[in-house]
Amino acid sequence: KIALQVLEEVGKEDLSRIHAHFEEIGGDLSIVCLPWLLTAFADSAPCRVTFKFWDMVFEVGAPGVIALALALLLELEETLLGCDSISGVMDVMHRGTRRQQPRWD
């Protein structure tokens, strides 16, 4: 729960466009990112991202998890801003991350 609260607070600053858009369409970062965190990204991300998630967990703990979620949100920013509903956002978060090729490699 603390990770979700931190993600929400950090998102207000670092992802202000996404944060404002989510509020406009009736959602928030913590709710949208919850499935990622509950499934450890395994359900919606490519294997490389899931492996990176576990590397971050073992190396730095919760701050790494939050950093990875923020990085993925930034990667999907333009697509997320084009969504007009939370269900559309959730679809992008689930399916879009599977197709996303992270820039950190």
WONOR-V916138 format. One record per residue. N is the residue number from 1. RES is the residue in one letter. PSI is psi as a letter, one per 20 degrees, with the letter a starting at -180 (none if undefined). OMEGA is omega in whole degrees, -180 to 180 (NA if undefined). Layout:
N&RES&PSI&OMEGA + N&RES&PSI&OMEGA
This chain:
1&K&h&-180 + 2&I&h&179 + 3&A&h&179 + 4&L&g&178 + 5&Q&g&178 + 6&V&g&178 + 7&L&g&179 + 8&E&g&-179 + 9&E&g&179 + 10&V&h&179 + 11&G&h&178 + 12&K&h&-179 + 13&E&g&-170 + 14&D&h&180 + 15&L&l&-172 + 16&S&h&179 + 17&R&g&180 + 18&I&g&-179 + 19&H&g&180 + 20&A&g&-180 + 21&H&g&179 + 22&F&g&178 + 23&E&h&-180 + 24&E&h&-179 + 25&I&j&171 + 26&G&k&179 + 27&G&a&175 + 28&D&r&-176 + 29&L&g&-176 + 30&S&g&179 + 31&I&g&-178 + 32&V&h&-178 + 33&C&i&-178 + 34&L&g&179 + 35&P&h&177 + 36&W&g&-174 + 37&L&h&-180 + 38&L&h&-179 + 39&T&j&-179 + 40&A&k&178 + 41&F&i&-174 + 42&A&h&-176 + 43&D&h&-172 + 44&S&i&-176 + 45&A&q&175 + 46&P&q&-179 + 47&C&h&-179 + 48&R&g&180 + 49&V&g&178 + 50&T&g&177 + 51&F&g&178 + 52&K&h&177 + 53&F&g&-178 + 54&W&h&174 + 55&D&g&-179 + 56&M&g&180 + 57&V&g&-177 + 58&F&h&-178 + 59&E&g&-173 + 60&V&i&178 + 61&G&b&-174 + 62&A&g&179 + 63&P&h&178 + 64&G&h&178 + 65&V&g&179 + 66&I&g&179 + 67&A&g&179 + 68&L&g&178 + 69&A&g&178 + 70&L&g&179 + 71&A&g&179 + 72&L&g&178 + 73&L&g&177 + 74&L&h&178 + 75&E&h&-176 + 76&L&j&-170 + 77&E&g&-176 + 78&E&g&178 + 79&T&g&180 + 80&L&h&-180 + 81&L&h&178 + 82&G&i&-179 + 83&C&q&-179 + 84&D&j&177 + 85&S&q&177 + 86&I&h&178 + 87&S&h&175 + 88&G&g&177 + 89&V&g&-179 + 90&M&h&178 + 91&D&g&178 + 92&V&g&-178 + 93&M&h&-179 + 94&H&g&-175 + 95&R&h&-177 + 96&G&h&-178 + 97&T&h&178 + 98&R&h&-178 + 99&R&i&-175 + 100&Q&p&175 + 101&Q&o&-176 + 102&P&q&-179 + 103&R&i&-175 + 104&W&i&180 + 105&D&none&NA
